[in-house]
Amino acid sequence: MADHVIGVDFGTLSGRAVVVRAHDGEELGSAETTYPHAVMSETLAATGAALPPNWALQDADDYIEVLRDAVPAAVAAAGIDAASVVGIATDFTACTMVPVLADGTPLSRVPQWREHPHAWVKLWRHHAAQPQADRINELAAARGEAWLPRYGGRISSEWEFAKALQLLEEDPPLYAAMDRFVEAADWIVWQLCGVELRNACTAGYKGIYQDGGYPSEEYLGALNPGFARFAAEKLSPQLAQLGARAGSLRAQAAAWTGLREGIAVAVGNVDAHVSAPAAGVVDPGRMVAIMGTSTCHVMIGSELAEVPGMCGVVEGGIVPGAWGYEAGQSGVGDILGWFVENAVPPAYHERASELGVSVHEHLAELGAGLEVGAHGLVALDWWSGNRSVLVDHELTGVLVGMTLATRAHEIYWALVEATAFGTRKIIDTFAAAGVPVREFVAAGGLLRNEPLMRCYADVIGMPISVIGSDQGPALGSAMHAAVAAGVHADIFAAAAAMGRCRRDVYVPDAARASAYDQLYALYLRLHDHFGVNERDLMRELQAMRERGAR
Amino acid sequence: MADHVIGVDFGTLSGRAVVVRAHDGEELGSAETTYPHAVMSETLAATGAALPPNWALQDADDYIEVLRDAVPAAVAAAGIDAASVVGIATDFTACTMVPVLADGTPLSRVPQWREHPHAWVKLWRHHAAQPQADRINELAAARGEAWLPRYGGRISSEWEFAKALQLLEEDPPLYAAMDRFVEAADWIVWQLCGVELRNACTAGYKGIYQDGGYPSEEYLGALNPGFARFAAEKLSPQLAQLGARAGSLRAQAAAWTGLREGIAVAVGNVDAHVSAPAAGVVDPGRMVAIMGTSTCHVMIGSELAEVPGMCGVVEGGIVPGAWGYEAGQSGVGDILGWFVENAVPPAYHERASELGVSVHEHLAELGAGLEVGAHGLVALDWWSGNRSVLVDHELTGVLVGMTLATRAHEIYWALVEATAFGTRKIIDTFAAAGVPVREFVAAGGLLRNEPLMRCYADVIGMPISVIGSDQGPALGSAMHAAVAAGVHADIFAAAAAMGRCRRDVYVPDAARASAYDQLYALYLRLHDHFGVNERDLMRELQAMRERGAR
């Protein structure tokens, strides 16, 4: 019975392919390929030239490596015949943008442009377009652009229009040479089937596509005269719904992957959004949090509501026929990783090694042993800015309460808590806007950090359900492949057959939850002070940082 | 010519003896003894029992070890005949309090009390008496006590009355058994010459002795009925001026030290205050900063002024016949030491080792190479509370501006800067109160950190002069020994003959000073937010910390 499908999840540092049995969702084998160039945030690998602060680039060719390595390796690991695979689908980080020629060739592959930083992929966490995002927001607010409330009132510097405007203003010749500015989610599909399409999900969430159109030429021209025809000229006009078939695997991609030419290739998708059906979530009111280096929160709603600071609400953005809400925290696992890399003294490394555990595990174990508040610390989880609900990537991290008795595991734990508080703030903001969260479903790599998950349950004060797969996004993609290949009629049927969720795995401890209410109140005071009332303080710090770095 | 004197400086972790030629101040030899029990802040060494947060105890017998070890070792290092020593003087950390019996025996030496934490020496940085300090301040303000403005409007939890009231309220039987509560500065002199005296310096700065008397019994009784007769019963009534002869070396102390019985023993003194004459500073308007684990600022003034948040102004508190001003920062080198111990990842340790420098030196070198503000950080230097100008030891450290690109040496440097901003805030507060600082003279262990000293000059925007001795306090004590022994007529003559100061060693860089003005403005905003307008936030954190630790 030839009903195998493949989902490929393109993450921040690697791509992961999973072979799935299409009728029941059983995962048969997987493989991962690390991007050779990882994330370029300090220097451009091609030239060694230093990059300005807040840049984050990738090499599009690294994504092709995943198709060449991880896909055949997953097939081998699954022990199946590659000929039995009937469809492939992909999901990607977003908003991750590739500047390309008309045939899809990345400008970074063109010798003339290779030394230009703007020729390379701008990863989602490229945060250097904040000045452009500020202007986008100010002008939209001043003009009362109807699309602005769909994004919580603020467009992020991470998104397409901010990134494009930065490219135009900092490298006009390259902008002129660029035929298309394409989401990596769509670019990889283009590579697989040779068809240039724009998936409804990123078009809506990251590309300001609302009610059938992009922002007007008048508005764009007011931002910058050279930007007036950006949407008309640099973006594909072909919108495509999630779950649809984009095309058929072309010969070159069949050669890369070892799969049969002509099998179904699904429309591109986003890692977070595709995780909802993977957890069996295709109905309203259940928030799926994909917790990894960053956290993305997605939720289906039957009604349109305007939630302050949400990333966006898009019709058909998660499943066809319903509103998809998205919110996010730009730094979560990233912050903990930063801490372990940059702020943990040798004694902890040695002790973790003696215990045969990772430094993360050692710190989390010690942190979880603390009574709530016993470290005397509270932090703001803004090392990578704040996506929801403040939508400001010039916000930065804060740590309050250190004494000479403070120890590294206490700070680590305060950072874990701060990310949990950030999640609670998002849940509270949705509820206040009339979109209550009735179930919290967790997915992503941080599920492995069990003390962290218990902390989240205590902080948000509700049970946490857990996706039944280690490979949520790839499984979700595989479902879309199954729909594109016609194995299931639609994503609802696919989710019912293939989705996996374990209910109420982490249940809050009442005493700790109550103590966290107090600590959360202090978090909120800091949040509003630095994020609302005195937001200029961090802006000034960032301005000094940028002047100092020049 | 028998004109040798010895100064012994009792610091936080060790005592240091220096042999000095009395007629010209030449330092002939020195030796140091580390206290065997160091600082007990987590457990009581005698029992292994855990101590509550914010405690800091010492063992008085460790101070005797310094007399037995460091003094003879310094004489040997100097290559002189011990019989040529004509006087000895001591200085101590303050307010460091010893509870004793009528004969001076520390209660910690009495088997019945040995297991009581309150029987041990409370080190200056014991910060657990903040609730008592709060009540002392509130009641004094409500009653309009005349002495309160002499202490900048707030009595510190580090000082005698707060520590004594905590002892009374937490261990009443021990309070009843205690015949005297004596400054370590006076206790060590008592051990040397058998005479119980109270030096004018600590009596004034730490003991609220003003205009010839202590706070009234009525006031003390209103704090706690059992406290009414504290000053009358538990403190020595014998006041003594700095530079006076306390008595003669007794036989047992001669046996400990190897010095001649009967030589002059000077009145006890405080490490910071005694450093001023060591730098030749015995005249108004020259601030001497003794920069070490903490920093103490002392300055002589011809007039009485009330400076908000100063530690105190005491007549004869530095030199006889003039007002002595004191201010301080509770954590400076301590904070940097905390950082190196608790927050520096292995790679820096390895690199420092490769370079053959200390981790401090490595971090300071990297930090000094940054453009001002290029790290994007600003910190509040309150790891050990804030002595001046906020006088609140429940204030805690703050760090703002971290991103995923922040590195350990940048945070180290932000901490260096924060301590410099704290110094500038003190200088500005003195100036605003009509006590301008016309010269800044640095002394203490942090002089060895040259990048830090350059940073201080840039931040305060004035040249920094430097004491001409590595052993400022001990040299200052030796001067007092010379006065007590009659070699010099008074401390002014001794300072002229023996003091050492190098003028304008560090001169500000105009561009960096100007950039620091901007960063200092941000520091002030954080300072006022957390220290004035929203002071309760850190109090709540500390309250949670204490509840959690129980």
Interface residues (C-beta under 8 A of the other chain):
Chain A: S41 E42 P53 N54 G331 D334 I335 W338 E341 N342 A343 V344 P345 P346 H349 L370 E371 V372 G373 A374 H375 G376 L377 V378 W383 S384 T396 G397 V398 L399 V400 G401 M402 T403 L404 A405 T406 R407 A408 I411 A515 Q518 L519 L522 R525 L526 H529 F530 E534 L537 M538 E540 L541 Q542 M544 R545 R547 G548 A549
Chain B: S41 E42 P53 N54 G331 D334 I335 W338 E341 N342 A343 V344 P345 P346 H349 L370 E371 V372 G373 A374 H375 G376 L377 V378 W383 S384 T396 G397 V398 L399 V400 G401 M402 T403 L404 A405 T406 R407 A408 I411 A515 Q518 L519 L522 R525 L526 H529 F530 E534 L537 M538 E540 L541 Q542 M544 R545 R547 G548 A549
